[in-house]
Amino acid sequence: MAKKNPEKADKKEEPRKEEPKEHKESKEPKVVVNAVFTKEIIITEISDAARELYNQSRFGTLLENGKVQMSLLEGLYLIEKGRLKVFGAGNKEISSEDFMKKARRLESNFWVRYSVFKDIRNRGYIIKTALKFGADFRIYDRGVKPGEDHAKWVVYPVHETSALTWYEFAAKNRVAHSTKKRLLIGIVDDEDSVTYYEIKWVRP
């Protein structure tokens, strides 16, 4: 049985009174991190600002050489937030529009996945990939970082025109149930608005 998540994405939704520090407007200028687009990942420079993005908000993965490796989703999000500059061939900066085009060529479902990723991040949650769980993403509760506790949800982004078979639907439920996480389906419409449904097992 599905029920609409109480935190569904609605443009008329009032923001919470208490937002995490990273989402509050700051009068201090944003420190911009430089990075390069290599194959299907983003590699940052070695800098305190890059490590700060990882330490405070868990953007990317900290490498042994001191650089941070980010996914395309994380890269685009930080570009749009004015926190990251990504350079490609010839040391030319890649705009957010060109970055989106490159990402969609690499991944046909990128726009749908990014819509959910961006919405969850904007709400103050840390969201990471969940391939080992057989899901698109895992989401940590507010104030929790990966490594401190387990993720609370797994989420599957789908476009509103997409269809799931009962077999696929049941498989997603089994994944969430076996990993002791809550299952969310993030439905993206053509205006980039996301509505979440939490799926629960019900014993008759």
LUMFIVEX-360033 format. One line per 8 residues: number of its first residue (from 1); for each residue z, y, x of N, C-alpha, C. Coordinates in steps of 0.1 Angstrom, whole numbers. Layout:
<atoms>
NUM = Z:Y:X:Z:Y:X:Z:Y:X; ...
</atoms>
This chain:
<atoms>
1 = 0:-12:8:0:0:0:0:12:9; -8:22:6:-9:34:14:-3:46:7; 3:55:14:9:67:9:5:79:18; 3:90:12:-1:101:19:11:106:28; 8:108:41:18:113:50:23:127:46; 35:129:46:40:142:42:36:154:51; 31:150:63:27:161:73:11:161:73; 5:159:62:-10:159:62:-15:173:66
9 = -27:173:72:-32:185:77:-38:193:66; -32:204:62:-37:213:52:-36:227:57; -47:234:55:-48:247:61:-38:257:55; -33:253:43:-23:262:36:-9:258:40; -7:248:47:6:243:51:14:253:59; 26:256:55:35:265:63:39:259:76; 39:266:87:43:260:100:58:258:100; 63:249:108:77:246:109:83:258:116
17 = 96:261:112:103:272:118:105:270:133; 108:258:137:111:255:151:100:247:157; 92:254:166:81:247:173:85:245:187; 79:235:193:82:232:208:78:244:216; 85:246:227:82:258:236:68:260:240; 61:248:242:47:249:247:38:255:236; 42:255:223:34:260:213:37:275:209; 48:280:215:51:294:211:43:303:220
25 = 39:315:214:32:325:221:40:330:232; 35:332:244:42:337:255:35:350:260; 44:360:264:38:372:269:33:371:283; 37:360:290:33:358:304:19:353:304; 11:357:314:-3:352:314:-4:337:317; -13:330:311:-15:316:312:-20:313:326; -14:303:332:-19:298:345:-31:288:343; -42:291:348:-54:283:346:-55:273:357
33 = -58:260:354:-60:249:364:-75:247:365; -79:245:377:-93:242:380:-95:227:381; -106:222:376:-109:207:376:-124:205:377; -127:192:381:-141:189:381:-144:177:371; -156:178:366:-161:167:357:-168:157:365; -162:145:365:-168:134:373:-169:122:364; -181:117:362:-184:106:354:-178:109:340; -168:101:336:-163:103:322:-148:108:322
41 = -144:113:333:-130:118:334:-130:132:341; -118:138:340:-116:151:346:-105:150:357; -108:155:369:-99:155:380:-95:169:383; -82:172:383:-78:186:386:-76:188:401; -74:200:404:-71:204:418:-56:200:420; -52:200:433:-38:198:436:-31:211:435; -22:213:425:-15:225:423:-3:223:414; 7:232:416:19:232:408:16:233:393
49 = 5:241:389:2:243:375:-3:229:369; -11:222:377:-16:209:372:-5:199:370; 4:199:379:16:190:378:25:194:366; 26:207:364:34:212:353:28:208:340; 15:208:338:9:203:326:12:188:323; 13:181:334:17:167:333:32:165:330; 40:172:338:55:170:337:60:175:323; 55:187:319:60:192:307:54:187:294
57 = 42:184:294:35:180:282:27:167:283; 28:160:294:22:147:297:6:148:295; 0:159:299:-14:159:299:-19:151:311; -27:141:309:-33:133:320:-24:123:327; -28:118:338:-20:109:346:-19:114:360; -7:115:365:-5:120:379:-9:109:389; -19:113:398:-24:104:408:-16:105:421; -17:95:429:-9:94:442:-13:106:451
65 = -25:111:450:-29:122:459:-25:136:454; -17:136:443:-12:148:438:-21:155:427; -33:150:425:-42:155:415:-38:148:401; -43:154:391:-41:148:377:-54:144:371; -55:132:366:-67:127:360:-65:128:345; -75:135:338:-74:137:324:-86:131:317; -84:127:304:-94:122:296:-103:134:291; -115:130:285:-123:141:280:-116:148:269
73 = -109:141:261:-101:147:250:-91:158:255; -84:154:265:-74:163:270:-81:175:277; -92:172:284:-100:183:290:-105:193:281; -111:189:270:-116:199:260:-105:207:254; -94:200:250:-83:207:244:-77:218:253; -76:215:266:-70:225:275:-80:236:278; -93:233:278:-104:243:279:-102:253:267; -101:248:255:-101:256:243:-88:265:243
81 = -77:259:249:-64:267:250:-64:277:262; -75:277:270:-75:286:281:-66:282:292; -63:269:293:-55:264:304:-62:257:315; -75:254:313:-83:246:322:-97:251:323; -102:251:336:-116:254:338:-122:242:345; -133:237:339:-139:225:344:-153:228:350; -155:223:362:-168:226:369:-176:213:370; -189:215:369:-198:204:370:-207:205:383
89 = -219:200:382:-228:200:393:-231:215:397; -232:217:411:-234:230:416:-222:239:414; -211:234:412:-198:241:410:-200:252:399; -207:248:388:-209:256:377:-199:253:366; -192:264:361:-182:262:351:-189:257:338; -182:247:331:-187:241:319:-180:248:307; -188:253:298:-182:260:286:-177:249:277; -169:253:267:-163:243:257:-175:237:249
97 = -185:245:246:-196:240:238:-204:230:246; -207:232:259:-214:223:267:-206:210:270; -193:212:271:-184:201:273:-184:192:261; -184:197:249:-185:189:237:-198:181:237; -209:188:240:-222:181:240:-222:169:250; -216:171:262:-215:161:272:-207:149:267; -195:153:261:-186:142:256:-192:134:245; -200:141:236:-206:134:225:-217:125:229
105 = -223:128:240:-234:119:245:-227:107:251; -215:108:257:-208:97:263:-201:89:252; -197:95:242:-190:88:231:-194:93:217; -201:84:210:-207:88:197:-196:93:187; -184:88:188:-173:91:178:-164:102:184; -168:109:194:-159:118:201:-154:129:192; -162:135:184:-158:146:175:-147:142:166; -148:130:159:-138:126:150:-125:123:157
113 = -126:117:169:-114:114:177:-107:127:182; -116:136:186:-110:149:191:-104:157:180; -109:156:168:-103:163:156:-89:159:154; -86:146:155:-73:140:153:-64:144:165; -70:142:177:-62:145:189:-57:159:189; -66:169:186:-63:183:186:-53:186:175; -54:180:164:-45:183:153:-31:178:156; -30:166:162:-17:161:165:-10:169:176
121 = -18:173:187:-13:181:197:-8:195:192; -16:201:183:-12:214:178:1:213:169; 4:201:165:16:199:157:29:197:166; 27:196:179:38:195:188:41:181:192; 32:171:189:34:158:194:26:154:206; 31:145:214:23:140:225:15:128:220; 2:128:223:-7:118:218:-14:112:230; -14:99:232:-21:93:243:-29:81:238
129 = -39:76:246:-47:65:242:-38:53:240; -43:43:232:-36:31:229:-45:19:229; -54:18:239:-63:7:240:-56:-6:241; -45:-6:249:-39:-19:251:-32:-24:238; -30:-15:228:-25:-19:215:-36:-22:205; -48:-20:209:-59:-22:200:-61:-11:190; -56:1:194:-57:13:185:-63:24:193; -67:35:187:-73:47:194:-62:54:201
137 = -51:57:194:-40:66:200:-27:60:196; -17:64:205:-3:63:201:3:76:201; 13:79:193:19:92:191:34:90:193; 40:100:201:54:100:203:60:111:194; 72:108:190:79:117:182:82:130:189; 84:141:182:87:154:189:98:153:199; 96:159:210:107:159:221:107:146:229; 99:136:226:99:124:234:86:123:242
145 = 88:119:255:77:118:264:75:103:267; 62:100:270:59:86:275:68:82:286; 74:71:286:83:66:296:98:68:293; 100:77:284:114:80:279:118:71:267; 108:68:259:110:60:247:96:55:243; 96:45:233:83:40:228:77:50:219; 63:48:217:56:56:207:61:52:193; 60:62:184:64:59:170:53:55:161
153 = 41:60:164:29:56:156:18:52:164; 9:44:158:-5:42:163:-14:48:152; -25:55:157:-33:61:147:-48:58:150; -55:56:139:-70:54:139:-77:65:132; -85:73:140:-93:84:134:-106:78:127; -109:83:115:-121:78:108:-126:91:101; -140:91:100:-146:102:92:-145:98:77; -144:108:68:-142:106:54:-153:97:48
161 = -165:97:54:-176:89:48:-176:75:54; -167:72:63:-167:58:69:-161:48:60; -164:36:62:-159:25:54:-152:14:63; -141:9:58:-135:-2:65:-135:-15:57; -138:-26:63:-137:-38:55:-122:-42:54; -119:-51:45:-105:-55:43:-100:-62:56; -110:-69:63:-106:-76:75:-102:-66:86; -110:-55:87:-106:-45:97:-93:-38:94
169 = -91:-36:81:-79:-29:76:-67:-38:79; -68:-51:76:-57:-60:79:-54:-61:94; -65:-61:102:-63:-62:116:-55:-50:122; -58:-38:117:-51:-26:121:-36:-27:117; -34:-32:105:-20:-34:101:-12:-44:110; -19:-55:114:-13:-65:122:-9:-59:136; -18:-51:141:-16:-45:154:-3:-36:154; -2:-27:144:9:-19:142:22:-27:140
177 = 21:-37:132:33:-45:129:38:-52:141; 29:-58:149:32:-66:160:38:-58:172; 34:-45:172:39:-36:183:51:-27:178; 55:-30:165:67:-23:160:65:-8:159; 53:-4:155:49:10:153:44:12:139; 45:25:135:39:28:122:24:31:123; 17:27:113:3:28:113:-2:41:105; -9:49:112:-15:61:105:-30:60:105
185 = -37:63:94:-51:65:94:-54:80:93; -61:86:102:-64:100:102:-78:102:97; -79:108:85:-93:109:79:-97:123:81; -109:125:88:-114:138:92:-126:141:82; -125:153:77:-136:158:68:-146:166:76; -157:171:70:-167:179:77:-162:193:81; -151:197:77:-145:210:81:-135:208:92; -134:197:98:-124:194:109:-110:192:104
193 = -108:193:91:-94:191:85:-91:176:85; -78:173:89:-74:159:90:-63:156:80; -64:145:73:-54:141:63:-49:127:68; -36:125:68:-30:113:74:-24:104:63; -27:91:64:-21:82:55:-13:72:63; -1:70:59:8:60:66:7:47:58; 4:36:65:2:23:59:15:15:62; 20:9:52:32:0:53:30:-14:47
201 = 37:-23:53:37:-37:48:47:-37:36; 43:-43:25:51:-45:13:52:-59:10; 64:-64:9:66:-78:5:67:-79:-10; 59:-88:-16:60:-89:-31:73:-96:-35
</atoms>
